[in-house]
Structure formats: structure tokens, C-alpha cells
């Protein structure tokens, strides 16, 4: 079995919109909700309109709890002074929003289960998860049968990335390249040795690929 991982966009819901301590759980699949975003691996199971409808339902299930919290914020603030505010927020999050939204999302994913696929929704971390919660996001994990991945690909986990993910990846790559240049300019002997070995292995790999072709 291979796995398709659909990852939500970066959280856009602000504190004023009800995102108090939710962190990664405030992320939605806005990019995937756009027309024409059905992954190739799911195109044999769902049409583009069916996929879009499913994602929109999931986004709505995530959103309503924040809308409810935003409307209740004045009450939470008034009761904060007697400690009831934080307690009510936690109750709304963990006793109302997340349990109900989880059941609703599970229902929205039935369209995939009806096609014989195994699928589950995974919440991102709340602020209780520490620094890791900042980068965590909600995800949909879909188990695909053998051969469902694109022809010629190895059976591996597939993660759908957004433009922001690619931009962030290029930024990290630029930072690494700058650091490599700095180490080479400083004549760091250990780094020069591992760089020479890295280049040698890259050449061997390229030669091996050419021989196969």
C-alpha cells in the first residue's frame, strides 16, 4: 500500500477570528478547494467537482468552530477576570469543536471510503504541542492500492505541496548554498573533503543512471 498525504495550507485564521490556542489545527485546505486540484492519484476515483465538494465540506467543518468562538469572544473576555473565560474556551475547543468537526469530516470522507479507499483525517497540533505546533498542519491520509501511484514511480508516500511550500524550500536551499560557499571560502578542510566525496558520488550516480538508460 502507498499513501497520499494531502496537507492543509498555512493557517490564515487569526486570533480575532477565533484562533486562540489552535496553532496547526487552524489550517484549512483552501488551495485544494480550487477547481482542477484533484490529485492524479485520485482522478480514477473522484471527478474534479466531487473532490472540490469534499474539500469544501472539510473546510467548513474546520471553520464553524472558529466562527462560534469568534462570536463568543466578548463573553470569554468578560469572564476572563474570574478565570471562567479560559475554561470556557478549552471546553468549546475540546468538548465541542474538535469532537463534532472530527465526526463531520469523517462523514465527508465517506465518498472516498465508498470507492474502497482507506482514509483518515489527522488534526495538526494545538499550542500545547510546543514549537512543533507552529509548523504542523491538518492532513488527510489516503491509503492507495498497489499500482495507484503514477506509472514508473516507486511506491512511496506522496505529499501534495503548495506554492508556499516550494518557496520555503527554495529559501532553505539558498541558505544552505550560502553556508557552503562560506565554508569553502574559509578553506575548511573537513568540509572540502566531504564536498569532494559528495561530488565524486554524484558523478558515480550519474554514470550509473546513464548506463541503465
N, C-alpha and C positions, 0 to 999 in steps of 0.2 A: 504493500500500500504506500502511496505517496501522499503528500499533504500540501494543500493550497492554503496559504495564510493570507487573509485579507485584513490589512491593518488600517485603522482609522487615521484621519488627518490629525495634525497637531490641535490641541484643544483651543477653541475660539470663544467658549463661554466664559465670561468674566465674572468677578465676584458680585458685581451689580446685577448680573443676570442669574444669580443663584449658585454659582460655583464657589462654594465656601472652602471645603477641605477635600474636594473630589479629585483634583490633580488629573491623572490619566483617565479617570472614568468620565471626564467631561469631554472626551474626544468623540467625534462623530465621523461617519463615512460620507462626507459631503462630495468628495471627488468621485467616489464610486457611484454616487446617485446621479451623476451627469449621464446623458444619453450616450450610448456607444461604449460604455465602460465594462461590459460583461467580459470577464477573462476568457481567453481562448479555451482554457481547460474546462470551462463550464458551458461553453456555447453549444455542446451536444445535449445539454440537459435543460437549459433555460434560454428563452429568447431574450433579446436586449430589454424589451419592455417588462418582462417578468422579473428579470434581475433588478432593474431600476425600481420597480414597485416594492420588491423585497427589501432593498436597501433603504428606501424612503420610510417604510414601516419601522425598520430597526432604528433609524434616526429619530423618528417620532417617539418611539418607546424610551429612548435615552433622554430626549429633550423635555418631556412633560414634567418630570420630577424637578428639573431646574426651574421651569416656569412656575410650578407650585411653590417652590422655595422662595423665588423672587417675590411673589405676591405676599408671602408670609413674613418677609424680611422686617417690615415695620414692627410686627408683633415680637419677633425674635429680639430685635434691638431693645424694645421697651422692657422685655423680660430678662435681658442680659444682666442687668444690675442685681437681680435676685437669683442668678445662676440658672434660671429656668430656660433662658434663651439657648445656650449651648446644648442643653439636654434635649430640647425640642428639635433642634437641627439634626442631632445624631439620630433621634428616633425617626424623623422624617426620611433621613438617608437610608438607614439600615433596616428599619421596620416597615417602611412604606415604598419608597422609590425603588431601591435596588431589587428587593424580592419580587415586586409586581412587574417591574420592567424586565426582569430575567424571564419570567413566565411568558410575557408578551413577546419578547424576542424569540424565545423558544418556539412559540406558535408561528411567528413569521418565517422561521427556518424550516417549517414543515414542508414547504414547497420543494426543498432540496431532498429531504428525507423521503418524500413521495417518489423521488426518482431513484431511490436505492442508495443514496449517498449518506455517509456518516458525517454529522456536522455538530459543532458546539460553539457557543459564544463564550468568550473569555474577557471579563472586565479588566481594565487597567487598574493600576494601584491608586489608592487614596493617599493623602498626605501622610497617613500613618506608616506608609511604606518607606519613608525617609527620602533621601536624594534620588533613589531609583524611580520614585513616583513621577518625577519631573519629565522623564523621557518615556515612561510607559504609556501605552495606548490600548484602547479596546481592540479586540481582534475576533475574527471569525475563522475557525479552523475547520477545513473540509478535507476529509479523507477520500482520496480518489482511487479507483481500481487500477491495477497494473495496466500500463499502456495508455493511460489517460493523459500523461504528460506529452508535450509536443514530440513529434517523431524525431528520433536521433538524440534526444536528451536523456541524461541519466535520471533515474528515479530518485529525486531529492525533494526537499522541502522547497516550495515555491512561495515567495512573498511578493505581493503586489506593492510597488513603491510609487510614491507621488513625486511631483516635480521638486517639492521642498526636500525630500529625502536625497534626491540626486544632487541638488545644490549644496546640501550639507556635506555630502560625500566628497564632492569636488573641493570644497573648502578644506576638509581634513587632509585630502591628498596634497593640496598646495602647502599646507603647514608641514607635512612630512617631507616634501621636496625641499622646502627652505631649510629644514633642520639637517637634511642630508648634505646640502651644499655647504652649510656652516661647518659640519664635521669634516668634510673633505678639504675645505679651505684651511682648517686648523691642523691638517695633517695628522689626524687621529689614527694611529697605527692599527688599532683593533678594528675600527670602522672600515679602514681601507681594505683590510684582509677579508672581512665578511662581505664587503661590496664586490671585491674581485671574485670571491666564491659565488656570490649571487649572480653576477654576470655570466660566469662560466656555466652555472646550472641552467640559466635561461637559454644559453646557446645550445646546450645539450638537449634541452627540451624541444627547442625549435627544430633541431636536426632530426630528433625522433619523430616529430609530427610530420615533417617533410618526407621522411622515409615511409611513413604509413600511407601518405597521400600518393 
